[in-house]
Amino acid sequence: MFNWVFLATKFGNVVSPEGKFSVRGDAEYVRQAFERSLKRLDLDSVDLYYAHRIDKNVPIEETVSAMKELVQNGKVKYIGLSECSSDTIRRAHAVHPISCVQIEYSPFSLDIERDDIALLKTCRELGVAIICYSPLGRGLLTGQYQSPDDFEENDFRRSQPRFSKENFPKNLELVNYIKELAKKKNCTPGQLTLSWILAQGDDFIPIPGTTKIKNLEENIAAVHIHLTDQEVKEIREACAKANIVGERYSKQFCSNLYGDSAPMKK
């Protein structure tokens, strides 16, 4: 099976027995986490290894140097970062080529295009691919949710500002536009959204999560949905006009987005 599966794993997020969240990117942890991943996966190597978040107490050069060792030892083919700043990518890339950056990107989350963040600009300058997580807005852009009450009681999304009872109806405005255009294209809202992301360039790779085979098949079929240049433009204009409210994470986790690495040790 693994001859045709591209397998990625990641490290960085640590939760203490007391439930406290932290990030580790020190060389020792990079190696330990990788060996534990191999044991769980019952494999000798993986295709891609991510630093899932940036440790603000450890220079990114130390983190990537440890990841580079895994590449040199034949354990990893490619390395990537996630939720990092533009400057951190540059510093990391100077140690070893960064193949991709995993970042949230969808019609709800276009921040990587902003001039002050400059993440997309830097990635394209360095030839780094954009791996788009939550491309369907954590399910909202599938059009199947109309209220926070549609989520299970223990669903992670219930705690996120974008999905609060106050913000949810406002964010549905963009969803409803996507749904109407999807009807015209004879596809699902999710397929339309994924097709639009793919239209941003060959360096955009959406990775929608799913637990059901039928949803997986639906997502894969999005590659067959062709959007005209005008349709791509109209969706972008709808995104620009939409009043998206609520952060994509709670305050606790927002502090780790677009993370800046600690300065190099002298």
C-alpha positions in Angstrom: 0.0 0.0 0.0 2.7 2.4 0.9 4.1 2.3 -2.6 1.3 4.7 -3.6 0.7 6.6 -0.4 2.6 9.8 0.4 3.0 9.7 4.2 3.6 12.7 6.4 3.9 13.0 10.1 4.7 15.9 12.5 6.0 16.9 15.9 6.0 19.9 18.1 2.8 20.1 20.1 3.1 18.7 23.6 0.4 18.3 26.2 1.3 17.8 29.8 -0.5 15.4 32.1 -2.2 18.5 33.6 -3.5 19.4 30.1 -1.1 22.3 29.6 -0.2 22.9 25.9 3.4 23.8 24.8 5.7 23.5 21.8 9.0 21.7 21.6 11.5 22.1 18.8 14.8 21.2 20.5 17.0 18.7 18.7 16.5 16.0 21.3 12.7 16.1 21.0 12.8 16.2 17.2 14.6 12.8 17.3 12.5 11.3 20.1 9.2 12.3 18.5 10.3 10.9 15.1 11.3 7.5 16.6 7.9 7.3 18.4 6.1 8.1 15.1 8.0 5.3 13.3 7.1 2.9 16.1 3.4 3.8 16.0 3.3 3.7 12.2 5.4 0.5 12.1 7.7 2.0 9.4 11.4 2.6 8.8 10.9 6.0 7.1 8.4 8.6 6.0 8.1 10.9 3.1 7.6 14.2 4.9 8.3 15.4 8.4 6.8 18.6 9.7 7.6 20.9 12.6 3.9 21.4 13.5 4.4 24.6 15.4 7.4 26.9 16.1 9.2 26.7 19.4 9.8 30.3 20.4 12.5 29.3 22.8 14.6 27.3 20.4 16.3 28.7 17.3 14.8 27.2 14.1 18.3 26.4 13.0 18.6 23.8 15.8 15.2 22.3 14.9 15.9 22.1 11.2 19.4 20.8 11.7 18.0 17.8 13.6 15.4 17.3 10.8 18.2 17.5 8.2 20.0 14.7 10.0 17.0 12.5 9.5 17.1 13.3 5.8 20.8 12.5 5.6 20.2 9.2 7.4 17.5 8.2 4.8 14.7 8.3 7.3 12.9 11.3 5.8 12.7 12.5 2.2 11.3 16.0 2.7 10.9 18.4 5.6 8.2 21.1 6.2 7.1 23.7 8.7 3.6 24.7 9.8 2.1 28.0 11.0 5.5 29.8 10.8 6.4 33.4 10.0 8.0 34.5 6.8 11.3 35.2 8.5 11.3 31.8 10.2 10.9 30.1 6.8 13.9 32.0 5.4 16.1 31.0 8.3 15.0 27.4 8.1 15.5 27.2 4.4 19.0 28.4 4.8 19.8 25.3 6.8 18.0 22.8 4.6 15.5 23.2 1.8 11.9 23.5 3.1 9.6 21.6 0.8 6.3 22.9 2.1 4.5 24.9 4.7 1.3 23.6 6.1 -1.0 26.5 6.9 -4.8 27.1 7.1 -6.1 28.4 3.8 -9.7 28.6 2.6 -12.1 31.3 1.4 -12.4 32.0 5.2 -8.7 32.3 5.8 -6.6 34.2 3.2 -4.1 35.7 5.7 -1.1 34.3 4.0 -1.7 36.7 1.1 -1.5 39.8 3.3 1.5 42.1 2.8 2.3 42.2 6.6 2.4 38.4 6.9 4.0 37.9 3.4 3.9 34.1 3.8 2.8 33.3 0.3 5.2 35.8 -1.2 8.1 34.2 0.7 7.1 30.6 -0.1 6.9 31.4 -3.8 10.2 33.2 -3.8 11.8 30.1 -2.2 9.8 27.5 -4.2 8.0 26.2 -1.1 4.6 24.5 -1.6 1.5 25.6 0.4 -0.2 22.7 2.1 -3.7 24.0 2.9 -5.2 22.5 6.0 -8.8 23.1 6.9 -9.5 24.0 3.2 -13.2 23.5 3.9 -13.3 25.9 6.8 -13.5 23.0 9.3 -16.6 21.7 7.5 -18.5 25.0 7.3 -17.8 25.4 3.6 -19.4 22.0 2.8 -22.8 23.7 3.5 -24.0 21.0 5.8 -23.9 23.0 9.0 -26.4 25.7 9.8 -25.8 26.3 13.5 -23.2 25.4 16.2 -25.9 23.1 17.6 -25.2 20.9 14.6 -21.9 19.9 16.2 -21.6 17.1 18.8 -21.3 18.4 22.4 -17.6 17.7 22.6 -16.7 18.9 19.1 -13.6 21.1 19.1 -15.3 23.7 16.9 -17.7 24.6 19.6 -14.8 26.3 21.4 -13.6 28.3 18.4 -14.6 32.0 18.0 -15.6 31.6 14.4 -18.2 29.0 15.3 -19.8 30.9 18.2 -23.5 31.4 18.3 -22.9 35.1 17.6 -20.5 34.7 14.7 -21.9 31.6 13.0 -24.8 33.3 11.2 -22.6 36.1 9.8 -20.1 33.6 8.4 -22.8 31.7 6.7 -23.2 34.5 4.2 -20.1 33.4 2.3 -21.2 29.7 2.6 -24.5 30.5 1.0 -22.8 32.2 -1.9 -20.6 29.1 -2.4 -23.7 26.9 -2.2 -25.5 28.9 -4.9 -22.5 28.8 -7.3 -22.0 25.1 -6.7 -25.6 24.4 -7.8 -24.9 26.2 -11.1 -21.7 24.1 -11.5 -23.5 20.9 -10.6 -21.1 20.1 -7.8 -21.1 20.2 -4.0 -20.0 23.3 -2.1 -17.0 21.4 -0.8 -15.9 20.5 -4.3 -16.3 24.0 -5.5 -14.2 25.3 -2.6 -11.4 22.8 -3.2 -11.4 23.5 -7.0 -11.0 27.2 -6.2 -8.1 26.5 -4.0 -6.4 24.3 -6.6 -6.9 27.2 -9.1 -4.6 29.4 -7.0 -1.6 27.6 -8.4 0.2 24.3 -8.8 1.9 25.1 -5.5 -1.4 24.9 -3.5 -2.3 21.5 -2.2 -5.4 21.2 -0.1 -5.6 18.4 2.5 -9.3 18.1 3.6 -9.8 15.8 6.5 -12.5 13.1 6.5 -13.6 10.1 8.4 -15.9 8.7 5.7 -15.1 7.0 2.4 -18.0 8.8 0.6 -16.6 12.2 1.7 -13.1 11.2 0.6 -14.4 10.3 -2.9 -16.3 13.5 -3.1 -13.2 15.5 -2.2 -11.0 13.7 -4.7 -13.6 14.4 -7.5 -13.0 18.1 -7.0 -10.0 17.8 -9.4 -12.6 17.3 -12.2 -14.4 20.6 -11.5 -13.2 23.2 -13.9 -13.6 26.9 -12.9 -13.4 29.6 -15.5 -11.1 32.6 -14.8 -14.2 34.7 -14.3 -15.6 32.2 -11.7 -12.3 32.2 -9.8 -12.4 36.0 -9.8 -16.0 36.1 -8.6 -15.3 33.8 -5.7 -12.3 35.9 -4.7 -14.4 39.0 -4.8 -17.0 37.3 -2.7 -14.3 36.5 -0.2 -13.1 40.1 -0.1 -16.7 41.4 0.5 -17.6 38.8 3.1 -17.5 39.9 6.7 -15.8 36.9 8.3 -15.9 37.3 12.0 -14.1 35.4 14.8 -10.6 34.2 15.0 -9.8 30.7 13.6 -8.5 29.5 17.0 -9.2 30.4 20.6 -6.8 32.9 22.3 -4.7 30.1 23.8 -3.8 28.7 20.4 -3.6 32.0 18.4 -0.4 32.9 20.1 1.3 30.0 18.1 0.2 31.1 14.7 2.7 32.5 12.2 5.3 31.8 14.9 8.7 33.6 15.0 11.6 31.4 16.1 13.9 32.3 18.9 17.1 34.2 17.7 20.2 32.2 17.1 22.4 31.6 20.1 25.6 33.5 20.1 
